[in-house]
Amino acid sequence: MTSIIASVRKLIRGVSLLLLFLLIVTPLVQVIMRGVFTLPFSGAEELARYFLICLCFMAASYVTLEGGQIRMEEVQAFMPSRWRWAMQMTIEAMGVVFFGFISACAVITISRNLDNQTATLEMPFPLFMAPLALGALLLMLETLAVLVRLIRTGHAIDKTTNLT
């Protein structure tokens, strides 16, 4: 089971790197096509925006896995250990509920708009909204993993933030 989870996490990281590459290359191609060949790349802005949306939602679970989400660690550092643990438990529990709710709402929205499409690229609406549904689901699962770890250890996760 852990090898499957590790493989999925590795796949998410690879997809995120690919999306970052595409996000950088799309405007570059637009500039070259317009400047050198005087041929505009129709839909490049919408495509770059889509890659940005995909990158943000797909990479968010990996950021959570690596502990990169904003958690107000400086404030937590001044709290007693037990309070810090309770705060982290609350944050993670609320995150599981919130990201699960967002994912469910995205799936409902997709199911109600199966025949719609985007304006310029005429991309099917389910494809356009899929990164939100999948990204929120992955965020919920990673947040749930952090919550389970907090419950199992029974103490707050130590942070490495340097206070200056």
C-alpha positions as CSV (number, residue, x, y, z in Angstrom):
1,M,0.0,0.0,0.0
2,T,2.8,2.4,0.9
3,S,4.5,1.7,-2.5
4,I,1.3,2.7,-4.3
5,I,1.1,5.9,-2.3
6,A,4.7,6.6,-3.0
7,S,4.2,6.0,-6.7
8,V,1.2,8.3,-6.8
9,R,3.2,11.0,-5.0
10,K,6.0,10.6,-7.4
11,L,3.6,10.8,-10.3
12,I,2.0,14.0,-8.9
13,R,5.5,15.5,-8.6
14,G,6.3,14.6,-12.2
15,V,3.0,16.0,-13.5
16,S,3.6,19.2,-11.5
17,L,7.0,19.6,-13.1
18,L,5.6,19.0,-16.5
19,L,2.9,21.6,-15.9
20,L,5.5,24.1,-14.8
21,F,7.5,23.5,-17.9
22,L,4.3,23.9,-20.1
23,L,3.4,27.1,-18.2
24,I,6.8,28.5,-19.1
25,V,7.0,27.3,-22.7
26,T,3.5,28.4,-23.8
27,P,4.0,32.2,-23.5
28,L,7.5,31.7,-24.9
29,V,6.1,30.0,-28.0
30,Q,3.5,32.8,-28.2
31,V,6.2,35.5,-28.2
32,I,8.3,33.6,-30.8
33,M,5.3,32.9,-33.0
34,R,4.1,36.5,-32.9
35,G,7.5,38.2,-33.0
36,V,9.4,36.1,-35.4
37,F,6.8,34.5,-37.7
38,T,4.1,37.2,-37.2
39,L,1.6,34.4,-36.6
40,P,-0.3,34.7,-33.3
41,F,-0.7,31.5,-31.3
42,S,-4.5,31.6,-30.9
43,G,-5.6,30.6,-27.4
44,A,-2.1,30.7,-25.8
45,E,-3.3,33.0,-23.0
46,E,-6.1,30.6,-22.1
47,L,-3.9,27.6,-22.4
48,A,-1.2,29.2,-20.1
49,R,-4.0,30.1,-17.6
50,Y,-5.2,26.5,-17.7
51,F,-1.6,25.2,-17.1
52,L,-1.4,27.6,-14.1
53,I,-4.7,26.4,-12.7
54,C,-3.6,22.7,-13.1
55,L,-0.2,23.4,-11.6
56,C,-1.7,25.1,-8.5
57,F,-4.2,22.4,-7.8
58,M,-2.1,19.4,-8.6
59,A,1.0,20.6,-6.8
60,A,-0.8,21.6,-3.7
61,S,-0.9,18.1,-2.3
62,Y,2.8,17.7,-2.8
63,V,3.4,21.0,-1.0
64,T,1.3,19.7,1.9
65,L,3.3,16.5,2.0
66,E,6.5,18.5,2.2
67,G,5.1,20.7,5.0
68,G,5.2,23.9,2.8
69,Q,1.7,25.1,3.5
70,I,1.3,28.3,5.6
71,R,0.7,27.2,9.2
72,M,1.6,30.2,11.2
73,E,4.6,28.3,12.7
74,E,5.9,31.5,14.3
75,V,2.7,31.8,16.4
76,Q,2.7,28.1,17.2
77,A,6.3,28.3,18.4
78,F,5.2,30.4,21.4
79,M,2.5,28.0,22.4
80,P,2.8,25.2,25.0
81,S,3.2,21.8,23.3
82,R,-0.3,20.6,24.2
83,W,-1.9,23.7,22.8
84,R,0.2,23.5,19.7
85,W,-0.9,19.9,19.2
86,A,-4.6,20.8,19.7
87,M,-4.2,23.7,17.2
88,Q,-2.5,21.5,14.6
89,M,-5.2,18.8,15.1
90,T,-7.9,21.5,14.5
91,I,-6.2,22.9,11.5
92,E,-5.8,19.5,9.9
93,A,-9.3,18.3,10.7
94,M,-10.8,21.5,9.3
95,G,-8.6,21.1,6.2
96,V,-9.9,17.6,5.6
97,V,-13.5,18.8,5.8
98,F,-12.8,21.9,3.7
99,F,-10.9,20.1,0.9
100,G,-13.4,17.3,0.8
101,F,-16.2,19.8,0.5
102,I,-14.5,21.6,-2.3
103,S,-13.8,18.4,-4.1
104,A,-17.4,17.3,-3.8
105,C,-18.7,20.7,-5.0
106,A,-16.3,20.5,-8.0
107,V,-17.7,17.1,-8.9
108,I,-21.2,18.3,-8.6
109,T,-20.5,21.4,-10.8
110,I,-18.8,19.2,-13.4
111,S,-21.8,16.8,-13.5
112,R,-24.2,19.7,-14.0
113,N,-22.1,21.2,-16.9
114,L,-21.1,18.2,-19.0
115,D,-22.1,19.9,-22.2
116,N,-20.4,23.3,-21.6
117,Q,-17.0,24.4,-22.9
118,T,-14.5,27.2,-22.6
119,A,-14.7,30.2,-24.9
120,T,-11.5,30.3,-26.8
121,L,-10.1,26.8,-26.9
122,E,-13.5,25.2,-26.7
123,M,-12.2,22.9,-24.0
124,P,-14.8,20.6,-22.5
125,F,-15.9,22.0,-19.1
126,P,-15.2,18.7,-17.3
127,L,-11.6,18.8,-18.5
128,F,-11.3,22.4,-17.4
129,M,-12.7,21.7,-13.9
130,A,-11.0,18.3,-13.3
131,P,-7.8,19.8,-11.8
132,L,-9.9,21.4,-9.0
133,A,-11.8,18.2,-8.2
134,L,-8.7,16.0,-8.3
135,G,-6.4,18.6,-6.6
136,A,-8.9,19.1,-3.7
137,L,-9.3,15.4,-3.3
138,L,-5.5,14.9,-3.2
139,L,-5.2,17.8,-0.7
140,M,-7.9,16.2,1.5
141,L,-6.0,12.9,1.4
142,E,-2.6,14.4,2.3
143,T,-4.2,16.5,5.0
144,L,-5.9,13.4,6.4
145,A,-2.5,11.7,6.4
146,V,-1.0,14.6,8.5
147,L,-4.0,14.4,10.8
148,V,-3.6,10.6,11.3
149,R,0.1,11.1,12.0
150,L,-0.8,13.8,14.6
151,I,-3.3,11.4,16.3
152,R,-0.8,8.5,16.3
153,T,2.1,10.4,17.8
154,G,0.0,12.3,20.3
155,H,2.2,15.4,20.1
156,A,2.6,18.4,17.8
157,I,4.8,18.2,14.7
158,D,8.0,20.0,15.4
159,K,8.7,22.8,13.0
160,T,12.1,24.0,11.7
161,T,11.3,27.6,11.3
162,N,14.0,29.9,12.4
163,L,12.8,32.9,14.4
164,T,14.9,36.0,14.0
